[in-house]
Every structure is written in structure tokens, then in C-alpha cells.
Amino acid sequence: MLSQVNLDVKGVVDSDIISTVEFNCSGELLATGDKGGRVVIFQREQESKNRLLSRGEYNVYSTFQSHEPEFDYLKSLEIEEKINKIRWLPQQNAAHFLLSANDKTIKLWKISERDKRAEGYNLKDEDGRLRDQFRITTLRVPVLMPMDLMVEASPRRIFANAHTYHINSISVNSDYETYLSADDLRINLWHLEITDRSFNIVDIKPANMEELTEVITAAECHPHQCNVFVYSSSKGTIRLCDTRAAALCDRHSKFFEEPEDPSSRSFFSEIISSISDVKFSHSGRYMMTRDYLSVKVWDLNMENRPVETYQVHEYLRSKLCSLYENDCIFDKFECCWNGSDSAIMTGSYNNFFRMFDRNTRRDITLEASRENSKPRAMLKPRKVCTGGKRKKDEISVDSLDFNKKILHTAWHPKENVIAVAATNNLYIFQDKIN
């Protein structure tokens, strides 16, 4: 069971809506990006004998403006500042590094701490003003003095001008030297030290745009093999590519697709089969894809069908017409693995999120809500009633709020701690502490 650690970002302003959530490699830091171009980093409280219950609480560590709104004068287009993706780099020294991307530009940020300052300069006074050189008669050796902890976020690299279309994915490679970025029609491979050029490794743009039949929806590098990556499409297919076979990976190595059941085909089949997210398992043996109604787990050695399929909100199949009219059918839900690959999580509507245990095949629906959740309270499983007589604890499918949706979730890489973004609120849940 999970208990809640409240972390509400108050005020319902469009720029405050959280657009991405990401734990770092240790799970000690959690970054969120929002539509206003801001990145907020939360740090986990250190456990102490006096405050055993504080373990798991995340407090604001650093806040900075990552992207600003821009204007493309050649195309007369506004480029919004919304953060589409954040990816942490593995920690190599005392500082932390992360990549953040909006629609067109990716930035590498360094987050570092300062708790000492130098005092006793020869040419400057303590307030920073230049001293009169004629009055300097002795040589002083500056000394480091303690100061209040200050967290600095500084941009180290800016990777721009490589995407014509909106960036939907960034993924750090296992060599920790390169990363890929994907838009609707192309995937580029970057070196973290080189900003003025990238290598185009996938290009599905047809010579005649009228012949365009699908777009790239998500891409990710393999967690262990730096030459392997996958990308998903709006047609519900996944292509695994190997850069050892060819530098331009327009020809895939493996093609994953589940045959469609002709009896269930409808006007909405093509829309709901579009894959909104793809994630490799930590082991690298499996990958998970999320389409509109379900989550599927694929074995990389079996291309013709998934090994596991989990229905997220099958009760919405009868509501597809109204979901199409209000554009909800185009919502892009993300999914994530737990640290041991034994469970998966994804979001739904009405601020519900779903968790599936791969070993027992049990699932649970929980709700992230300020109204019915207090800090350290136990979360009650929720159930949706599709028809007939509604039980006391059930909620009718007709009363679901489609404006409240969990699109972005993240799971701690080592522990049962999860982060859930519900519009402009961030919730952190953890295993109950006895």
C-alpha cells in the first residue's frame, strides 16, 4: 500500500501545468518541468534518528528558468517555452547534470552547490569594489570562508537548430557520451560535448508530404547496448534499430507489431493504436509501450505479439466518440517500470493512475487528489462502475472528469517511491512506513 507525501504546487495557471517528471539515477533528486519553461528540482530528506518519518520527503532544492518563449521569424511561428522532456545524466562528480528540451532546443544544465566563498582578495574589497592600487602594500592569500548553501543552475551546452518539427523524446545513451533526440519525422544523435552538429540516424520524411502515413511518437536508447535504440509510431508499430548495421537506420533490425483483430476494428482503431510512450526495462530484455487504452510488454526476441497486455481503462471504449469530440483521444499517456521490472505504472483520467504487478497479474487503481488525500494517509483503491447497480465505493464511468488526467509519472529507480503529476500538482507516494 502507498501513503502520500503532499507536495502541492498551488495556483491553477496554465504555465504551472507540469509537463514532465523524472527521477535521477540514484532517486535522491526529482525534477519536474512545466509549461512555463521552468525546471523545479526536489531533493530527498536525509534520514536521521530524530526524524525517521522524514525519509521519503522531497523538498525544493533548486528552481530555474530553462527555456523562454521564442519566435521563428522565417516561419512566423511561436516556439513555446514548455518543457517536453527532462533526462538526467549519471552523476560523475559532486555536480549534477540534466538535459531539458522544449519543442526545438535542448539544453544541458549543471546543478552545483556552493557553501564556501573566497575572502581576502588583493585587488578587490570584500564588497567587490576595486581597491586603489597605490594603497596595496602587502600580498594577501585569499581564504575560503563558510557561507549559506547556495544551489546554482548554469547552462553548459545549448543544442539547437537541428529539428524542424517538435521534439517529443530525448534519451541518454549507455555510453554516457551521446544522446538521441526525436521529433515527428527524424531522430538525431548528439555528442554531449558538440553543439554545432548532430547525426541524423532516422529520417522517415517522404519526398512528397502528401504521402505521409505515420509519424514518430517516442524513442529511447537501450539501457546497456549503446548501438541499439527503438522508436514507436502513430501506427502502433515499434522499430528496433542497430547503428552497427548502418549509420542511417531507415531500415530497422526488428519490427514489433500486434496483428489487429478485424472484429474489433472501428473508426477510432487507428487513433487509439498510436503509441504514446516506449520504455526499455532496466534489464534490457523487455520494452513497454503505452497506447490509448492499454499497456503492452514486449520481449525483444519476439516481434509478432506482446508477451503481456494490461487494459488501463477498457471502460472508455464505449466513450470513444465523445472522447474524440473533446480531443481527449489524442492525450499522450506515459508509462514507467519499477526498479526491479516487476511492476509497471501509467495514468488515466479523473486523476487515477494504474499499477500492474507482472508476477501476480494483480492491478490496482489509485487516485491522486487533494480532496481525499492527507499527508501520510493510506490510499484507498478506486473502482469504476460501467453499468448496472453502482456499489458504495465505486465511481460511475459517466461521472469521470476528463479534464483531470495523469499523463506523467515516474518511479524511483531503487525503492517503492513514485511521483505523479496531476495538472499543476505533484504527488509523491511511498510504501507505508510501519
C-alpha positions as CSV (number, residue, x, y, z in Angstrom):
1,M,0.0,0.0,0.0
2,L,1.1,3.5,-0.5
3,S,1.0,6.6,1.7
4,Q,1.1,10.1,0.4
5,V,3.7,12.8,0.9
6,N,2.0,16.0,-0.1
7,L,3.8,18.4,-2.4
8,D,1.2,20.7,-3.9
9,V,2.1,23.4,-6.3
10,K,-0.8,25.8,-5.8
11,G,-2.5,28.1,-8.3
12,V,-4.2,26.9,-11.4
13,V,-2.3,28.8,-14.1
14,D,-1.6,27.3,-17.5
15,S,2.2,27.9,-17.1
16,D,2.2,25.9,-13.9
17,I,0.9,22.7,-15.5
18,I,3.6,20.0,-15.1
19,S,4.7,18.6,-18.4
20,T,7.4,16.1,-17.4
21,V,8.7,14.3,-14.2
22,E,12.0,12.4,-13.9
23,F,14.0,10.9,-11.0
24,N,17.8,11.0,-11.3
25,C,19.8,7.7,-11.3
26,S,20.0,7.5,-7.5
27,G,16.5,8.6,-6.9
28,E,17.7,11.3,-4.4
29,L,16.7,14.1,-6.8
30,L,13.4,14.5,-8.7
31,A,13.0,17.1,-11.5
32,T,9.8,18.5,-12.9
33,G,9.3,20.7,-16.0
34,D,6.3,22.8,-16.6
35,K,4.6,24.7,-19.5
36,G,6.1,27.9,-18.3
37,G,9.6,26.6,-19.1
38,R,10.7,26.2,-15.5
39,V,12.5,23.3,-14.0
40,V,12.0,22.5,-10.3
41,I,14.3,20.1,-8.6
42,F,13.3,18.4,-5.4
43,Q,15.8,16.7,-3.0
44,R,15.1,13.8,-0.7
45,E,15.4,14.4,3.0
46,Q,18.3,12.6,4.7
47,E,17.2,10.1,7.3
48,S,18.0,11.0,10.9
49,K,17.4,9.3,14.3
50,N,15.2,12.2,15.4
51,R,13.1,12.2,12.2
52,L,12.8,8.7,10.9
53,L,9.5,9.5,9.2
54,S,11.1,12.3,7.2
55,R,12.8,9.7,4.9
56,G,11.0,9.9,1.6
57,E,10.0,13.6,1.9
58,Y,11.2,15.7,-1.0
59,N,11.8,19.4,-0.6
60,V,12.6,22.1,-3.2
61,Y,16.3,22.0,-4.0
62,S,16.5,24.3,-7.0
63,T,14.2,26.2,-9.3
64,F,15.4,27.8,-12.6
65,Q,14.0,29.1,-15.9
66,S,15.2,26.6,-18.5
67,H,13.5,27.9,-21.7
68,E,12.0,31.2,-22.8
69,P,9.3,31.7,-25.4
70,E,10.8,32.4,-28.8
71,F,9.6,33.3,-32.3
72,D,10.7,31.8,-35.6
73,Y,10.7,34.8,-38.0
74,L,11.3,32.7,-41.1
75,K,8.2,30.5,-40.4
76,S,6.2,33.1,-38.4
77,L,5.8,30.6,-35.7
78,E,5.8,31.0,-31.9
79,I,8.0,28.4,-30.1
80,E,6.6,27.9,-26.7
81,E,8.7,27.5,-23.6
82,K,7.0,24.3,-22.4
83,I,9.5,21.6,-21.2
84,N,8.7,18.5,-23.1
85,K,11.3,16.1,-21.6
86,I,14.0,16.1,-18.8
87,R,16.7,13.4,-18.7
88,W,19.4,13.1,-16.0
89,L,22.9,12.2,-16.8
90,P,24.6,9.7,-14.4
91,Q,26.5,11.5,-11.7
92,Q,30.2,11.6,-12.2
93,N,31.3,14.2,-9.6
94,A,29.8,16.5,-7.0
95,A,27.7,18.3,-9.6
96,H,24.5,17.0,-11.3
97,F,23.7,17.4,-15.0
98,L,20.4,17.2,-16.8
99,L,19.1,17.7,-20.3
100,S,15.9,19.6,-20.8
101,A,14.1,20.1,-24.1
102,N,11.2,22.2,-25.4
103,D,9.9,21.9,-29.0
104,K,13.1,23.0,-30.7
105,T,16.0,23.3,-28.3
106,I,17.8,21.0,-25.9
107,K,19.9,22.4,-23.0
108,L,22.5,20.8,-20.8
109,W,22.3,22.2,-17.2
110,K,24.8,21.9,-14.4
111,I,23.4,21.9,-10.9
112,S,26.1,22.5,-8.3
113,E,26.4,23.6,-4.6
114,R,28.4,26.4,-3.1
115,D,28.9,26.6,0.7
116,K,32.2,28.5,0.8
117,R,33.4,31.8,-0.6
118,A,36.8,33.2,-1.1
119,E,37.7,36.3,1.0
120,G,40.9,38.4,1.2
121,Y,41.4,39.4,-2.4
122,N,44.3,41.7,-3.3
123,L,42.6,43.8,-5.9
124,K,39.1,43.9,-4.5
125,D,37.4,44.8,-1.3
126,E,35.0,42.4,0.4
127,D,32.0,44.2,-1.2
128,G,33.6,43.6,-4.7
129,R,34.8,47.1,-5.4
130,L,38.3,47.6,-6.9
131,R,40.9,48.8,-4.4
132,D,43.2,51.7,-5.1
133,Q,46.4,50.0,-6.4
134,F,48.7,52.6,-4.8
135,R,47.4,51.6,-1.3
136,I,48.2,47.8,-1.9
137,T,51.4,47.3,0.1
138,T,51.2,43.7,1.1
139,L,50.3,40.4,-0.6
140,R,47.2,38.7,0.8
141,V,46.4,35.0,0.3
142,P,42.6,34.5,-0.2
143,V,41.0,32.1,2.2
144,L,37.8,30.1,1.9
145,M,35.1,31.0,4.4
146,P,31.8,29.1,5.1
147,M,28.6,30.6,3.7
148,D,25.0,29.6,3.4
149,L,24.4,26.8,1.0
150,M,23.6,28.1,-2.5
151,V,22.5,25.9,-5.4
152,E,23.4,27.2,-8.8
153,A,22.0,26.0,-12.1
154,S,24.1,27.1,-15.1
155,P,23.6,26.2,-18.8
156,R,26.7,24.3,-20.1
157,R,25.6,23.4,-23.6
158,I,22.7,24.5,-26.0
159,F,21.8,22.1,-28.8
160,A,19.7,24.0,-31.3
161,N,18.7,24.3,-34.9
162,A,18.5,20.5,-35.6
163,H,14.8,19.8,-35.5
164,T,12.2,21.1,-38.0
165,Y,9.3,19.5,-36.1
166,H,8.5,19.3,-32.4
167,I,10.9,17.3,-30.2
168,N,9.0,14.5,-28.4
169,S,11.8,12.5,-26.9
170,I,15.4,12.7,-25.6
171,S,17.3,9.7,-24.3
172,V,20.8,9.4,-22.9
173,N,22.9,6.6,-24.3
174,S,24.6,4.0,-22.2
175,D,28.0,5.2,-23.3
176,Y,27.1,8.4,-21.4
177,E,28.8,10.4,-24.2
178,T,25.9,10.6,-26.7
179,Y,22.1,11.0,-26.6
180,L,19.3,11.0,-29.2
181,S,16.5,13.4,-29.8
182,A,13.4,12.6,-31.8
183,D,10.8,14.7,-33.5
184,D,7.8,13.7,-35.7
185,L,9.9,12.6,-38.6
186,R,13.6,12.5,-37.6
187,I,15.9,11.1,-34.9
188,N,19.2,12.8,-34.3
189,L,22.3,11.5,-32.4
190,W,24.3,14.1,-30.5
191,H,27.6,14.1,-28.7
192,L,27.3,15.8,-25.3
193,E,30.4,17.9,-26.0
194,I,29.4,19.0,-29.5
195,T,26.6,21.5,-30.1
196,D,27.0,22.7,-33.6
197,R,26.2,19.4,-35.4
198,S,24.3,16.1,-34.9
199,F,24.0,13.0,-36.9
200,N,20.6,12.2,-38.5
201,I,20.1,8.5,-37.9
202,V,16.4,8.1,-38.8
203,D,14.5,10.1,-41.4
204,I,11.0,9.0,-42.4
205,K,10.0,12.2,-44.2
206,P,8.6,11.3,-47.6
207,A,9.7,13.2,-50.7
208,N,6.0,14.3,-51.1
209,M,4.4,15.2,-47.7
210,E,1.0,14.1,-49.1
211,E,2.3,10.6,-48.9
212,L,3.0,10.8,-45.1
213,T,1.2,8.0,-43.3
214,E,2.8,7.9,-39.9
215,V,5.0,9.9,-37.5
216,I,7.5,9.1,-34.8
217,T,5.9,9.3,-31.3
218,A,8.7,8.3,-28.9
219,A,12.3,7.0,-29.0
220,E,14.6,5.5,-26.4
221,C,18.2,4.1,-26.2
222,H,18.8,0.6,-24.9
223,P,20.0,0.7,-21.3
224,H,23.1,-1.4,-21.9
225,Q,23.8,-1.6,-25.6
226,C,24.8,1.8,-26.9
227,N,24.3,0.8,-30.5
228,V,20.6,-0.2,-30.1
229,F,17.5,2.1,-29.8
230,V,13.8,1.8,-30.5
231,Y,11.2,4.2,-31.8
232,S,7.4,4.0,-31.9
233,S,5.0,5.3,-34.4
234,S,1.4,6.6,-34.7
235,K,0.5,3.4,-36.5
236,G,1.1,1.3,-33.3
237,T,4.4,-0.2,-34.5
238,I,7.8,-0.3,-32.9
239,R,11.1,-0.4,-34.8
240,L,14.3,-1.6,-33.2
241,C,17.5,-0.2,-34.9
242,D,21.1,-1.1,-34.6
243,T,23.7,1.5,-35.6
244,R,26.3,-1.2,-36.3
245,A,24.2,-2.3,-39.3
246,A,24.1,1.1,-40.9
247,A,24.7,4.7,-39.9
248,L,21.3,5.7,-41.3
249,C,18.8,3.5,-39.6
250,D,15.9,3.9,-42.0
251,R,15.9,0.1,-42.3
252,H,15.1,-1.4,-38.9
253,S,16.6,-4.6,-37.4
254,K,13.4,-5.7,-35.8
255,F,9.7,-4.7,-36.3
256,F,7.2,-5.2,-33.5
257,E,3.5,-5.2,-34.3
258,E,0.5,-6.9,-33.0
259,P,-2.0,-8.1,-35.7
260,E,-5.3,-6.3,-35.4
261,D,-8.4,-8.2,-34.7
262,P,-10.7,-7.5,-37.6
263,S,-13.8,-8.0,-35.5
264,S,-12.9,-5.1,-33.2
265,R,-12.0,-2.6,-36.0
266,S,-13.7,0.8,-35.8
267,F,-13.4,4.4,-37.0
268,F,-11.1,5.0,-33.9
269,S,-8.9,2.0,-34.3
270,E,-6.0,3.8,-35.9
271,I,-6.1,6.7,-33.4
272,I,-6.2,4.5,-30.3
273,S,-3.4,2.2,-31.6
274,S,-1.0,5.1,-31.7
275,I,1.8,4.5,-29.2
276,S,2.4,7.5,-26.9
277,D,5.4,6.1,-24.9
278,V,8.0,3.4,-25.2
279,K,10.4,2.4,-22.3
280,F,13.0,-0.4,-22.1
281,S,13.1,-2.4,-18.9
282,H,16.1,-1.9,-16.6
283,S,17.3,-5.4,-17.6
284,G,17.1,-4.5,-21.3
285,R,15.2,-7.7,-22.0
286,Y,11.8,-6.2,-22.4
287,M,10.2,-3.0,-23.5
288,M,6.8,-1.5,-22.6
289,T,4.5,0.5,-24.9
290,R,1.5,2.6,-24.0
291,D,-1.4,3.2,-26.4
292,Y,-4.6,4.9,-25.6
293,L,-6.4,2.0,-23.9
294,S,-3.6,-0.4,-22.8
295,V,0.0,-1.1,-21.8
296,K,1.9,-3.8,-23.6
297,V,5.1,-5.6,-22.6
298,W,7.2,-6.9,-25.4
299,D,10.1,-9.4,-25.4
300,L,12.8,-8.1,-27.6
301,N,13.2,-11.7,-29.0
302,M,9.5,-11.9,-30.1
303,E,8.2,-9.4,-32.7
304,N,4.8,-10.7,-33.6
305,R,2.9,-10.0,-30.4
306,P,3.4,-8.7,-26.9
307,V,4.0,-11.1,-24.0
308,E,1.8,-9.2,-21.7
309,T,-1.2,-6.8,-22.2
310,Y,-2.8,-4.8,-19.5
311,Q,-6.0,-2.9,-20.0
312,V,-5.8,0.6,-18.4
313,H,-9.3,1.9,-18.9
314,E,-11.2,-0.5,-21.2
315,Y,-14.4,1.0,-19.9
316,L,-13.7,4.0,-22.1
317,R,-14.1,2.0,-25.3
318,S,-17.8,2.9,-25.4
319,K,-16.9,6.6,-24.9
320,L,-14.5,7.0,-27.8
321,C,-16.9,9.1,-29.8
322,S,-17.2,11.8,-27.1
323,L,-13.5,11.5,-26.3
324,Y,-12.8,12.2,-30.0
325,E,-15.1,15.2,-29.9
326,N,-13.3,16.8,-26.9
327,D,-9.8,15.8,-28.2
328,C,-9.1,13.6,-25.2
329,I,-8.5,10.7,-27.5
330,F,-5.2,12.4,-28.6
331,D,-3.9,12.6,-25.0
332,K,-0.4,11.1,-24.7
333,F,0.0,9.0,-21.5
334,E,3.4,7.9,-20.3
335,C,4.4,4.7,-18.6
336,C,7.2,3.6,-16.3
337,W,8.8,0.5,-14.7
338,N,9.7,0.0,-11.1
339,G,13.3,-0.6,-10.2
340,S,13.2,-4.4,-10.4
341,D,10.9,-4.5,-13.6
342,S,8.3,-6.5,-11.6
343,A,5.6,-3.8,-11.8
344,I,4.6,-1.0,-14.2
345,M,2.6,2.2,-13.8
346,T,0.6,4.5,-16.1
347,G,-2.0,7.2,-15.8
348,S,-5.7,7.6,-16.6
349,Y,-8.5,10.1,-16.2
350,N,-10.1,11.5,-13.1
351,N,-6.6,11.7,-11.6
352,F,-6.5,7.9,-11.5
353,F,-3.3,6.0,-12.0
354,R,-2.9,2.3,-12.5
355,M,-0.3,-0.1,-11.3
356,F,0.2,-3.7,-12.5
357,D,2.1,-6.4,-10.8
358,R,3.7,-8.6,-13.5
359,N,4.3,-11.6,-11.2
360,T,0.8,-11.9,-9.7
361,R,-1.1,-10.1,-12.6
362,R,-2.9,-8.1,-9.9
363,D,-3.7,-4.5,-10.6
364,I,-4.8,-1.5,-8.6
365,T,-6.3,1.9,-9.4
366,L,-5.4,4.8,-7.1
367,E,-6.3,8.4,-7.1
368,A,-4.1,11.5,-6.7
369,S,-6.4,14.1,-5.3
370,R,-6.0,16.9,-2.7
371,E,-9.6,16.4,-1.6
372,N,-9.4,12.9,-0.4
373,S,-5.7,12.6,0.5
374,K,-3.9,13.8,3.5
375,P,-0.2,13.6,4.2
376,R,0.8,10.0,5.3
377,A,-2.8,8.8,4.7
378,M,-3.4,5.4,3.2
379,L,-4.7,5.5,-0.4
380,K,-7.9,3.5,-1.0
381,P,-8.2,1.5,-4.2
382,R,-10.7,3.0,-6.6
383,K,-13.1,1.1,-8.9
384,V,-15.1,2.3,-11.9
385,C,-18.6,1.1,-12.5
386,T,-19.5,0.6,-16.1
387,G,-23.2,-0.1,-15.8
388,G,-25.9,-1.7,-13.6
389,K,-26.1,-1.0,-9.9
390,R,-23.2,1.0,-8.5
391,K,-21.6,-0.1,-5.3
392,K,-20.8,2.3,-2.4
393,D,-17.1,2.7,-3.2
394,E,-17.4,2.7,-6.9
395,I,-17.5,5.7,-9.3
396,S,-19.6,5.7,-12.4
397,V,-17.9,5.9,-15.8
398,D,-20.3,8.7,-16.7
399,S,-19.0,10.9,-13.8
400,L,-15.3,10.7,-14.6
401,D,-13.6,14.1,-15.0
402,F,-11.7,14.0,-18.3
403,N,-10.0,17.4,-17.5
404,K,-8.2,15.7,-14.6
405,K,-5.6,13.4,-16.2
406,I,-2.4,11.7,-15.1
407,L,-0.1,12.0,-18.2
408,H,3.3,12.0,-16.4
409,T,4.6,9.5,-13.8
410,A,8.0,8.4,-12.5
411,W,9.2,5.5,-10.4
412,H,12.2,5.7,-8.0
413,P,14.9,3.5,-9.6
414,K,15.5,1.5,-6.4
415,E,12.6,1.9,-4.0
416,N,8.8,1.9,-4.0
417,V,8.5,5.7,-4.2
418,I,6.5,7.2,-7.1
419,A,5.9,10.7,-8.4
420,V,2.6,11.6,-10.1
421,A,1.9,14.8,-11.9
422,A,-1.8,15.8,-11.8
423,T,-2.2,19.0,-13.8
424,N,-0.3,21.6,-11.7
425,N,0.1,19.4,-8.6
426,L,2.9,17.0,-7.9
427,Y,2.2,14.0,-5.6
428,I,4.8,11.7,-4.1
429,F,3.6,8.3,-2.8
430,Q,5.7,5.8,-0.9
431,D,5.4,2.4,0.8
432,K,3.8,2.7,4.1
433,I,6.3,3.1,7.0
434,N,5.5,0.9,9.9
